[in-house]
Every structure is written in C-alpha cells, then in structure tokens.
Amino acid sequence: MKAIDPHIHMVSRTTDDYLKMAISGIHTVAEPAFWAGFDRSSADSFRDYFHQLTVTEPARAARFGIRHYCWIGLNSKESENLKLAEDVLAIMPEYIDRPTALGIGEVGLNKNSRNEIAVLEKQLALAAERNELILIHTPHLEDKLKGTRIIMDIIRAEPRIDPARVLIDHAEEHTIGEIKDRGFWFGLTLYPNSKGSPERAIDAVEIYGTDRICINSSADWSVSDPLSVLKCANEMRRRGHPEPAVNQVFYENPKSFLGQCPKFQAD
C-alpha cells in the first residue's frame, strides 16, 4: 500500500530510515518544525534549522524517491522566551515561501502559559494574513483538554482562519469529539510512551469514523518508529476494515488536507 506520514521529524532520523520507509510504501512525508530536545540560543540557530528543513532534508529524502515537505514555526516550549520568539517570527516568512513549506506548524501550547498563548496568537495572525495551512501541537497529559480548548477558542476568534485548514494534532479520546464538532481536522500520534498505539488509534477510527483524521508517527529523537503508520494500517486491516477505508485514512486523508496547499503533491 501507499501511505503518507503527515508528521515525522526526519532531521532526527538516520538515512537508513528513509530507505526503510521507501521500500515499505511511505513515499511522502511532512516534517513540522519542533523542539530539538534543547532550547536554542538565538534566531540564527532557527535560521540554520529552517534551512535544514527546506533544503537538506528534501535532498536527502529524494535519494530514495521520497517527497519531503515541511512546516515552519516556533514550537511552544521555546515560545516562553519572548525576545527569541520575536526574532524567530521575523525570519519565518522567508522560509514559509520556500517551495516545500506547507504552512505554519507545529505551533500551539505546552504548559498553557501566558507567553505561549501570546506567541501562538502572533503565529496564527501570520497564518491568517498569508492564508496558510496550520498544524497545531496540543499539550500532553493532564493539560491536553484545557490547552486544546484554549487553542480552539483562539483560532475561532480569528475569522480569517477556516477550521478546515487547521489540523489539531496529538488528539486523544477525550479531545477528538470537541475538535471534530468545531470543524477542525485532528491528528492521532503513534508514539509508544506518551501519546498512543496502533490499537488506540484504530479504536478511535471505529468510534469517530474516517472523516478528517490523519494518523502520524511523530518519529523523532526519542523512542519512536518511522514505520508506525504502516503498522497501524495493518491493525486496521487485521480488524476486517475494507481496503478502501484503510487507504482513506492513511493516504487519501493526509493527501486531502495537505493538498489544500498548492505546493503539495503526493507520490
């Protein structure tokens, strides 16, 4: 089968991972800007990182026939530093304009702090001004529902943003319903220790249906699996779901959402 991983951090993966993905059926990926595992000291660090996302990784992926797209944004953890945030936001448009950048992401909240909210509002305003797609990061663990509601309220207060052009990621059982009811897309993350498993993801598909859902690996520098979307597709198949429904969730849905950006083409 063909599959798209709409959220994976290939800067953290080896070149061998690209080969494994290509021969297994993942020929298109989208990589959001994220926290590198440490707080960066200046906007120059982000300039190098955004160059890596928009130049280095597409070239590395192309060696194996994989289309690599990215998102540009300031993650919520480093949004606490308001001076850094101001400097990073100033350089973001240059990189969003590059041919493989799909929009602004992953941006959102981590601890639901005032600084995080202020920076999120600025990034959403930039997205609204440019009519960009948006990929949202929601907090983990006990703050997820509260943070998800704050994020949705902020977005809905901006009339220029169409919820159908926003994917709210790292959704869980207690947030999916509200996300869908407000007209957003939602993402389920297959991350073994802190987010979800293939079994939980397909449980959600069976409860909430195949509409406006994107399933991703979020594979990065921690314990994670760049082939997890294929393993999740196999779990859906194992439960007896027809092949067109499997294709809908793992290929057609991310293709439809990401395809709202005219730069995007799926392989």
DAURFEN-V537128 format. One record per pair of residues at least 6 apart in sequence whose C-alpha atoms are under 8 Angstrom apart, sorted by the first residue. I is the first residue (numbers start at 1). J is the second residue. D is the distance in Angstrom with one decimal. If there is no record, write none. Layout:
i-><I:I>
j-><J:J>
d-><D:D>
This chain:
i-><1:1:2:2:2:2:2:2:3:3:3:3:3:3:3:3:3:4:4:4:4:4:4:4:4:4:5:5:5:5:5:5:5:5:5:5:6:6:6:6:6:6:6:7:7:7:7:7:7:7:7:8:8:8:8:8:8:8:8:8:8:9:9:9:9:9:9:10:10:10:10:11:11:11:11:12:12:13:13:13:15:17:18:18:18:19:20:21:21:21:22:22:22:24:24:26:27:27:27:27:27:28:28:28:28:28:28:29:29:29:29:30:30:30:30:31:31:31:31:31:32:32:32:32:32:32:32:33:33:33:33:33:33:33:33:33:33:34:34:34:34:35:35:35:39:40:40:41:42:42:43:43:43:46:47:50:50:51:53:54:54:54:54:54:54:54:57:58:58:58:58:61:61:62:66:67:67:68:69:69:69:69:70:70:70:70:71:71:71:71:71:71:71:71:72:72:72:72:72:72:72:72:72:73:73:73:73:73:73:73:74:74:74:74:74:74:75:75:75:75:76:76:76:76:76:76:76:77:77:77:78:78:79:79:79:79:80:80:80:81:82:82:85:89:95:96:96:96:99:100:100:101:102:102:102:102:102:102:103:103:103:103:103:103:104:104:104:104:104:104:105:105:105:105:106:106:106:106:107:107:107:107:107:108:108:108:108:108:108:108:108:109:109:109:109:109:109:109:109:110:110:110:110:110:110:111:111:111:112:112:112:121:124:124:125:127:127:127:128:128:128:129:131:131:132:132:133:133:133:133:133:134:134:134:135:135:135:135:136:136:136:136:137:137:137:138:138:138:138:138:138:138:139:139:140:140:140:141:144:145:145:148:152:155:155:156:163:163:163:163:164:164:164:165:165:165:165:166:166:167:167:167:167:168:168:168:168:168:169:169:169:169:170:170:170:170:170:171:171:171:171:172:172:173:176:177:179:179:180:180:184:185:185:185:186:186:186:187:187:187:187:188:188:188:188:188:188:189:189:189:189:189:189:189:189:190:190:190:190:190:190:190:190:190:190:191:191:191:191:191:191:191:192:192:193:197:198:198:198:198:198:199:199:201:201:202:202:202:210:210:210:211:212:213:213:213:214:214:214:214:215:215:215:216:216:217:217:217:217:217:217:218:218:219:219:229:233:233:236:237:237:255:255:258:259>
j-><25:247:25:26:27:247:250:251:25:26:27:28:229:230:247:250:251:26:27:28:29:250:251:254:255:266:26:28:29:30:215:216:217:229:250:254:29:30:31:214:215:216:254:29:30:31:32:216:217:218:219:29:30:31:32:216:217:218:219:220:226:31:32:33:218:219:220:31:57:219:220:52:53:57:220:220:221:219:220:221:60:226:61:64:66:64:227:27:226:227:64:65:66:227:230:66:65:66:67:266:267:66:67:68:69:266:267:66:67:68:69:68:69:70:71:53:68:69:70:71:70:71:72:73:105:106:135:50:53:70:71:72:73:74:75:105:106:73:74:75:106:75:77:78:78:46:78:84:84:87:84:87:88:88:91:72:95:95:70:69:70:95:98:99:100:101:68:67:68:69:100:67:68:68:267:266:267:100:100:101:102:264:100:101:102:103:96:101:102:103:104:105:106:135:92:95:96:101:102:103:104:105:106:89:92:104:105:106:107:123:85:88:89:105:106:107:105:106:107:108:107:108:109:110:116:120:137:109:110:116:84:85:85:115:116:119:113:115:116:115:115:119:119:123:101:102:103:104:263:263:264:263:132:133:258:261:263:264:127:132:133:134:135:261:123:127:132:133:134:135:134:135:136:137:134:135:136:137:120:123:135:136:137:116:117:120:136:137:138:139:151:116:117:120:137:138:139:147:151:116:137:138:139:140:147:139:143:147:139:143:147:154:134:155:158:133:134:161:158:160:161:160:160:161:165:261:165:166:258:260:261:165:166:167:166:167:168:169:166:167:168:169:168:169:170:144:147:148:168:169:170:171:147:148:170:194:195:194:175:174:175:175:179:161:163:163:182:183:184:185:183:184:185:184:185:257:260:184:185:184:185:186:187:179:184:185:186:187:186:187:188:189:186:187:188:189:195:186:187:188:189:188:195:204:186:208:185:186:186:212:212:212:213:214:212:213:214:213:214:215:216:196:201:213:214:215:216:195:196:197:201:215:216:217:218:196:197:198:201:215:216:217:218:228:229:197:217:218:219:223:224:225:223:224:223:232:228:229:231:232:235:232:235:215:232:232:235:236:245:248:249:253:253:249:253:254:249:250:253:254:229:249:250:228:229:224:225:226:227:228:229:224:226:225:226:250:246:250:246:243:246:265:266:264:265>
d-><5.9:7.8:4.9:6.1:7.2:7.7:7.9:6.6:6.1:5.0:7.0:7.4:7.6:7.2:7.7:5.3:4.8:5.8:6.7:5.1:5.8:6.2:5.4:6.6:7.5:7.9:7.0:6.6:4.9:6.5:7.4:5.4:6.8:6.9:7.9:7.8:5.6:4.7:7.1:7.3:7.5:5.8:6.3:7.1:5.4:5.4:6.4:5.4:6.4:5.1:7.9:7.0:6.4:5.1:7.1:7.1:5.9:4.3:5.1:6.8:7.4:5.3:6.8:8.0:6.3:5.7:5.0:6.8:7.3:7.5:6.8:7.8:7.6:7.0:7.7:5.1:5.1:7.9:6.5:7.0:7.5:7.0:6.4:6.7:7.7:6.1:7.9:7.2:7.1:6.5:6.3:7.0:6.6:7.9:8.0:7.5:6.7:4.5:6.2:8.0:6.0:5.5:4.7:6.1:7.9:6.1:6.1:7.4:6.3:5.2:6.2:5.9:4.5:5.0:7.4:7.6:7.4:6.1:4.4:6.1:5.4:4.4:6.5:7.8:5.6:5.4:7.9:7.7:7.8:7.4:5.8:5.4:5.7:7.1:7.1:6.3:5.9:7.7:7.2:5.4:6.4:6.0:6.9:7.3:6.3:7.6:7.8:7.8:6.2:8.0:6.4:5.8:5.2:6.9:7.5:7.1:6.7:7.7:6.3:7.7:6.8:7.3:6.9:7.9:6.3:6.9:6.9:6.8:4.9:7.1:8.0:6.5:6.2:7.6:7.7:7.4:7.0:7.3:4.9:6.0:6.8:7.7:6.2:4.9:6.1:7.9:7.5:5.4:5.5:5.3:5.4:5.1:6.9:7.9:6.7:6.9:6.0:6.9:8.0:6.4:5.0:5.5:7.4:7.9:6.9:5.3:4.9:6.1:6.1:7.6:7.1:7.1:7.5:7.5:7.4:6.2:7.8:6.3:5.2:7.0:6.1:5.6:5.1:5.5:5.8:7.8:7.9:7.7:6.0:7.7:7.9:7.5:5.7:6.6:5.3:6.1:8.0:5.3:5.8:7.7:6.9:7.6:7.0:7.5:7.2:7.3:6.3:7.4:6.5:6.6:7.5:7.7:7.5:6.7:7.3:6.0:6.9:7.2:7.5:5.0:4.8:5.9:7.8:7.8:7.6:6.5:6.6:6.4:5.0:6.3:5.8:4.5:6.2:7.8:7.6:5.0:5.2:5.5:6.6:7.7:6.5:5.1:5.5:7.5:7.8:5.9:5.3:4.8:6.0:8.0:6.9:6.0:6.9:7.6:6.5:5.8:5.7:6.5:7.6:7.5:8.0:6.8:4.6:7.3:7.9:6.6:7.1:7.8:7.7:7.7:5.9:7.2:8.0:7.3:7.9:7.1:7.1:8.0:7.8:5.6:5.7:7.9:7.9:7.4:7.9:7.7:5.3:6.1:8.0:7.6:6.9:6.5:4.8:6.4:6.0:5.0:6.2:7.0:7.3:6.1:4.7:5.7:6.6:5.5:6.7:6.1:6.4:5.9:7.2:6.4:6.1:7.4:6.1:7.4:8.0:7.8:7.8:8.0:7.9:7.1:6.0:7.3:7.9:6.9:7.9:7.7:7.5:5.5:4.8:7.6:6.2:5.3:6.4:7.4:7.8:7.2:7.4:5.8:6.2:6.2:4.5:5.3:6.6:7.5:6.9:6.1:4.8:6.0:5.6:4.1:6.3:7.3:7.8:5.7:5.3:5.4:7.0:6.3:5.8:5.5:7.5:7.0:7.9:6.9:6.9:7.7:7.2:6.7:7.2:7.7:7.5:4.7:6.0:7.7:6.4:5.2:6.4:5.8:4.8:5.6:7.1:7.5:6.5:7.5:6.4:4.8:6.3:6.1:5.9:7.9:8.0:6.1:5.1:5.6:6.3:4.9:5.1:6.4:7.6:7.4:6.1:4.9:7.0:6.5:7.4:6.5:6.4:6.9:7.4:7.6:5.7:7.6:7.2:6.6:7.6:8.0:7.6:8.0:7.0:4.5:6.6:7.4:6.9:7.7:7.5:7.4:7.2:6.0:7.4:7.2:6.1:7.8:6.7:6.7:6.7:8.0:6.5:7.0:6.2:5.7:6.7:7.3:6.8:7.7:6.0:7.4:6.6:6.1:7.4:5.7:6.1:7.5:7.9:5.6:5.4:7.4:6.3:7.0:6.7:7.1:6.9:8.0:6.5:6.4:6.9>
